[in-house]
Amino acid sequence: MSHQVAVTIVAEVRPGEAERLDRLLRSMGDGLANGSVVDLATLPDLHFARFVLLEETRDLRDRPIPALLLYMSDVDVSRDRHLADLVDAGSDGLDQLYGHCEGYPESRTRETRLAYLRAHVVKEQARYFNTTGRNVRRVRQEAELRDGIEKLLDGRPDSTDRDPQSVRKAVQELVARDESLRWARGPAPGPDFGFRVKETLHFVAGVLLALLLSPLLLLIAPVFLLLLWLHERSDRAPHVPAPLERVEELAELEDLAPQNPFTAVGFLKPGIFRRLTIRTIFVALDFAARHLFNHGNLAGVKTIHSARWVALNEWRRVIFASNYDGSRESYMDDFVDKIAWGLNVSFGSGYGFPNTRWLFFDGAKDEQAFKDFLRRHLVATRVWHSAYACLTNANIENNARIRAGLQGEAEPDDARRWVQAL
């Protein structure tokens, strides 16, 4: 497969089983998956994955919501292939985990396990992947290529005294001689032709649909703005700091590698207006992430590897999950400083979010209120796996430039920049 796929599985935990399931998840990792129960590292096409437990709670109308076990992953293969690989690699562990969940089969075979997982797959409302078509194998190979080039240059003290074009030529000769680096002799493969055609047709269809609907959208815009104004005037979002013990617990699971996971869940503001608004926003967000922000840059933020928004409990709640570089504090700062309007649009329908103005303004600009809102809604992510946790997006992009720079001839300035990338 030439593009990445998100997989989300949501299973309801049986009454009285959440505490035991929580203990099991704690044994599987403390911020990083330790390979016990289900060894996610054995899945070669897996970028990121996590198991998360959402505790039992009550909604805004005081209706009970059962505990949920969530599995979320980003993979280079189809959803069905990934589920089959997951069952083949960790059937016993899956039995331990989902044995706490409603409807898990008592007669456990490969087929019944697969059927259960397929039945509990849910669709993401919107998703983002940093660079479409860059698979796990390529990320790892290009990191190894850079390490190999560094070793070559370290073993040749005179290399620092040679001009960049000579250094580059020496590296090209190394790659030409080393059969294990055959893959690096040509340009990196991207999405295949069929996928590109499908995406182009999807983009064109989306644009045409927007143009066709534009007269209707202009007609209803005044009504929408009036309703938005009335709802924003009535919203109540007191600034409530997150409990210190909760902040400390989450901090213990953070910064165990250059990458971190982020998982937050919250209720949507009640009412059909908010429901229709956020549904429309998610459609637009998914379209933009799929066609406009698929080359390592999410509206100015370059530290996110992948992200998704998923509606839960008949759209009463939404969960947001991402994989990003750096600390959580710098991650939040990145968004507030660069695209606060995007936070307002995508999270402003969340109950308790700082008050927005005309959807795009204020809101996250109240930095401390926004950060405390997120801290109150964060979920402890104990079982998290990254196939390349020590590589930031900047590292990955730089390694890709090094590989690309090996192809063909280079002008002196290009050769100099290539050497500097090392």
N, C-alpha and C positions, 0 to 999 in steps of 0.2 A: 504494500500500500504506500502511496506517495504523499499521504497527508495524515494528520493526527486526528484521533478520535477521542472524545471524552466518554467515559462510562460512569454512571451514577446508579447505585443500588440502594434502595431504601427498604428496610425491613422493620416491622413493628415488633418490639420486644414483649414477650409474654409478661403478664402481671407478676410481680414479685421476683423477676429474674434480672432486673437491671443492676442490682448491686453485685451479683456474681459475675455478670458480664463485664462490669467495670473492673473488677479485680483481674479478670482474664486479660483485658486490654492493657492494664497497667503492667502485667507481666511481659507483654509483647514489646514494650518500649517505653522510654521516658523522654519523648521528644523525637527520637529516631527509632525506627523499627529495628529490633535486634535479631530478626530472623527466626524467632521461635513462633510456634503455632502455625503461621503462614509465612514462608520465606519469600518475600516479594522480590528479593534480589535475583532469584532464579528465573524470572520472567524477562527474556532478552529484549523484548519490544516495549518495555514499560519505562516511561519517563518519570512519572510521579504517581504516588498512591497514598491513600490514608484510610484508616478505619476510625470512625468517630462515633461516640455515643452521645445522643441528645437525651437529656434527662426528662422524665415525666413532668408535665407542667399543666397549666390551665390557660386558656386563651382569654382574649379581652372580654368575652361574654361569660367567663367563668366556666366554660365547658372543658372537660378533661381532655388532655392530649397525651397519648401513651409515649413511653420512651421509644426512641428509634435508633437503630444501628445503621450507619451510613458507610458505604464504601465508594470512594471516588478516585478515578485514575485517568491518566492521559497516556495513550498508547499509539503505536505505529501500525497496528493491525485492525481488522474489523472488530466490532463489538462482540460478535459471536465467537470469533477466533480467540479473543482475549478471555472471554468467560470459560471457554474450553481449556485454555492454557492454565487459567487460575484453578480450575477444578483438578486438572491433571497434576499440578505442582503442589496443591495443598488441600486435598480432599479431607484428610483427618482434621486439619486445623479449621476448615470451613464448618465441619460438623460441630466442633467445639464452640465456634462463634455463633453460627445460625441455629444451633440446637437450643439457644435461649429465645428464639424468635417464633412468632406465630406462623403456623402452617409449614414448618420445616419437615420434610418427609421422614417418617420413621423407617421406611425401607430405603436405604441410602445406597444408590448406585450412581455411576457417572451420569446416567440419563436423568435420574430424579434430581440430583444436585443441579445439573445444568438447567433443567426445567424451572426449578425454584428461583435461581438467579435471574433467568430471563424474565420470569413473571414479575420480578421486583425491580427491574430496570425502569428508571424514570427519565424523561426527557429534560435536558437542560433548557432553561428559558433563554439564556445567552451564554456564550463561551468565547474565550480568547486564548490563542496560542501564539507565542512570541514570533516564531518564523515558520510559516507553513511549509512542510516538506523536509525540514531538517530533522532527520530521525536520530534515535539513540546511537545507533552504530556510527553514524557520521560524526556526532559530537565527540564520542570517545576516540575515534580514529584521528580526528584533527587535533585533539589534545595530545595524543601519543606522537603525532607527527611533529608538533612543536617541541615536545620534550626531546625527541630524537635529533632534531636540528640543533637544539641547544647543546646536547652532548657532543655532537660533531664539532661545533665551533669551540666548545670548551677544550676539546682535545687538540685544537690547532691554535696555539698561542699567536701565530702570525695573522690569524683571520681578522683581528681587530685593526691591523695595520693595512689591510687590503681594501681596495675600493669596493663599494657596495655591489657593483655589477659582478666583480670577481667572486665575492662571497656567495652571491645568488647562484652563479654558475656552478660553483662547487657543490652547493646543496642540490641543484638540479641533477648533477652527475651522480650524487649519492642516491637519490630517488630512482634514477634510471637503472642503477646497478642492483638495488635491493628489491628482490621479488616480493617481499612482504609489504612493500610500499607501492605495489603496482596500482592500487586504487587511487593513489595521489597523483598519478601522471596525467589524469584528465580532469576536466571541470567537475565540480560536485553536482550530482544529480538533483534535480528539483522535482516538483509535482509532474506527474506524467500528462501526456496530451489529453487523454480522456477526462482527467480531473480538471484540467485548465478549461476545457471546453464547457464542462458542466458548470464551473464557477462563473465563467463569462456569461452563459445563458441565464444563470440565477441573478447575476448583477443587472443585466439588461432588463430582465423581467421585473426586478424590483424597482428600477428607475422608471420604467414605463408605467407600472402600477401607480407609483407615487404621482406621476404626471397626470394620469387619468383621474386620480382621486383629488387632485389639487383644487378643482373648483368646489368640491364638497367640503374639503378641509378649510378653505377660505370662508365658506358659508358658516361653518360651525365654530370657527375660531373665536368670534366674539362671545358665544355662549360658553365655550370652554374657559376663556379668560375670566369671565364673570364668576363661573363656578370655582375656578382656581382661587380667585381673590377671596371669595367667601370662605372657602375651606382653609386657606392660609390664615385668615383673620381669626378663625375659631380654633386653630391648632394650639395645643398646649404642650410645651416641651421644656419643663423645668430642668435646669442644669443639676444633675445628680452625679456626684463623683462615684467612681467605682470603688467597692470595698478594698482596702489596702491588702487584706489577706488574699483576695482574688488576684490582684495585680501581681503579688509576689509569687503565687502559684504558677501563673502563666509565664512569668519571667524565667522560672526554672526550666521551662521547656523551650526556651528561645536561645538563639545564637550558638547552637551546637555545631553548626557548619556555616559556611558563607551564605547558604540559602536558608530560608525559613518558610514554614507553612502558615497560612492565615485562614482561620475558620470562624465565621460569625453568623449568628442566626437571630432573627427578630420577627416580631409581628408586623403585619401591614396595617396601616391606618384603616379603620372600618369604612364601609360605604362603597357603593357601586362606582362612584366617580373615581375614587382612588384605585379601585381594582382595574378599571378600564385604562386609566392613565398609566399605571405601571406595566400593564400588559403591552400597551403600545410602545412604551419606552424600551422594554426588553426586545421587542421585534426590531426596533431601530438600532439598538445597541448590538444585537447579534449580527445584523446586516453590516454595520460599520466595522465590527471586529473581524468579520469574515472577509470583507473585500477591501477595506481601507487601512486597517491597522494590523496587517498580517506580515509585516517585515521588521519586527523588532522594536516597534515604537507605538505605544498606546497613548496617542494624543500628547506626546512629550515625555511620557514616563517609560523608561527603557529597562527598568529593573524587574519587571514581571515576566516570569516564564510562562505561566498559564493561569487562567481564572475562569470561574463559572458562577452563574446565578441559577438557583433551582428553587421552584415553588414547592412548598410542603403543606400537608394537612389542608387540602382543598383550597389552596391559596391564602390560608390564614397566616402562614409564615413563609419567609424566604431565607435560604442559606446562601452565603457568599463564601467561596473558598478560592484561595490563590496560592501560588508558589512564587517567591520573590527573593531578591538579593538584599542583604544587609539586615539591620535591626528593624523591629516593628516600628520604633519611633521614627527612624529615618524614612521608612516606607510611608507612614502617615504624613510626614512632612512633605514628602515628594508630591503626594496628591494635593494637599492643601495649597502648596506653593504654585503648582503648575496647572492643575485642572480642578479647582474647587467647584466650578460649575458642573463638571461631570459627576462629582460626588453628590451634589444636590439633585441632579436629574436621576441618578441610579439608586440613591439611598433615601431621597427626600420623602418617599411614600412610607418609610419605616416609622412605626410608632415610637415617639420620643426623639426623633431626629431634630436637631436645632432648626428653628423656624426658617423656612425659605421665603423669598420674595420673588414672585413671578417665576417660580420653579428654579431659575438659574442663579439667583442672587442670594446673598447672606448665607444662611445655613452653615456649611462647613467653614465659612470664613470666621466663625466664632470657634477658633482653633481648640481651645480647651474643652468647650462643650462638646464639640465633635469627637475629640479623642476620648472623652469620658463615655460618650454614647457607644463608641466602638468597644471600649474596654468592658462595659457592662454586658455586651452581647457576644464577646469572644467565647469560643468553646475550646477546652483543653484538647490539643491534638497530640496524643501520646504516640500513636502508631503512624509514623510518616516515613515514606521512602522516596529518595531521589536517586536516580541512576548516575548522577554526576553532581553530587551535593557540594563538591569543592570548586565547581566552576560557576562563576557569575556569568550573566549575559554578556558583559564586556569581554570576559575571557573567551567565551564561545565565539563571539563575533570576530575577535582578533585572530583566533585560530583559523577561522574560515578565510580571513583575508590573507593569512600566510599561505594557506593551500592555494587560493586563487592566484596569488602572486608568483607561484611557480610555473604558471602556464605561459608559454610563448616567450617573446622578447620583451625587454623593458627599457624604457628611457632612463637616463641617469637619475632623474628625480624620483621616478617610480621605484627604482632599485633601492634608492636611499630610504624611502618611506617603508619599503618592505623590510629592510634590515632593521629599521627602528621598531617595527612591529614585533621583532624578536626580543 
